[in-house]
Amino acid sequence: MSYGKALRGLVSKKIFDLRSDTFTLPSPAMRARMSTAVCGDDVYKEDKTIVELESRLASITGHESALFVLTCTMANFLGLAVTCNRGEEILCGDMSHIGLYEQSNVSQFTGIGVRTVKNELDGTVSLQDVRKRGYFSNDDFHMSHSKVICVENTHNFSGGKALTLEYLQKLKSLSTETECNVHMDGARLINASIGTGVSLKEYCSYVDTATMCFTKGMSCPFGAALIGNEEVIKRARRMRKAIGGQWRQGGIAAAAVLESLDDLTPIEKDHDMAKLWASAIPALSEKVTVDEPLTNIVIFKCESEALALNIIKEMGEGDLSVLLQQGANPEDVRAVFHRSADYSFISEAIEKLQRIL
Ligand SMILES: Cc1ncc(COP(=O)(O)O)c(C=O)c1O
């Protein structure tokens, strides 16, 4: 094939990229707002755009304070590192991002233990397992002390499921009884809120610390936040400096987040597209099953890993390349809907999926 023909083939290839909502790109409005953002040195708390963002985040979540940081991994790390001591431990789901994909960073850098507890299919951590595996008494000096229970909302690997208020109430009672904090990894908390209609304030009223991430469905190029009381945020700000995570003129990044918070309608569309995609699987299929999605993540549960890999491969080939990924379970095929995916391909992608199944 000539070089020119090969190049034309590449240029004309249609790509529907559903690998992750981390592929979202900043919109023209975001870029415009970033270019005119008022900035200052945030270490001196003189970046007015960051101050505005942090105060808005505290207000919409009903907590005293918020800290704007680079990534949600950093926000989770800081939240846990300042509410747990060396020699104590956190409890987190065995299928959670904190448990699987953050390198046990609190253990690596601050001497805090990470104990995993069972994640149920609905994305909750089993409260029964928390009771069984957590160490809450100070009596036995063989044991460390469990100090923080972590939950994830929405839960990525269960297919973007949101925690119910009933569950959060039970969790809160357990945490009070066991004198533990609750930390909510809310990388997709805004998706949870839009999917269920439960306000951010209500969700956050059950937890001591929460994080939010803006580089996923919110489409910002950088940024996440830790939410908590003033004392926690003061300690997190101090520790952020120790790990070199401070901003200087970070208002440029904060401006993109403010713009994104001003218009959440693209997230509703992501959820609608996810529902449409899931409806492509026939209800009684024996090979592939899917739960009706609540937010932007759809997991196809396949009868085997080989089938999952085959679906991913075949969907990636041909004129329209639909990019999918394996989930945390090898039999899972994950599709994540986000505003930078070209939704004009949705019908074609569904037809293709139905053809290969
Ligand atoms: C549930 C969850 N928490 C935390 C993170 C970490 O986010 P970041 O990439 O901003 O560190 C991710 C990233 O995908 C996530 O899905």
The ligand as a Gaussian input file, in Angstrom:
#p B3LYP/6-31G(d) Opt

LIG

0 1
 C      -12.760000       6.027000      41.541000
 C      -11.445000       6.695000      41.260000
 N      -10.792000       7.275000      42.260000
 C       -9.631000       7.920000      42.067000
 C       -9.073000       8.003000      40.815000
 C       -7.750000       8.703000      40.639000
 O       -7.876000       9.858000      39.891000
 P       -6.601000      10.616000      39.309000
 O       -6.302000       9.971000      38.010000
 O       -7.056000      12.027000      39.179000
 O       -5.495000      10.457000      40.289000
 C       -9.721000       7.404000      39.730000
 C       -9.143000       7.472000      38.372000
 O       -9.598000       6.909000      37.422000
 C      -10.956000       6.740000      39.956000
 O      -11.620000       6.148000      38.960000

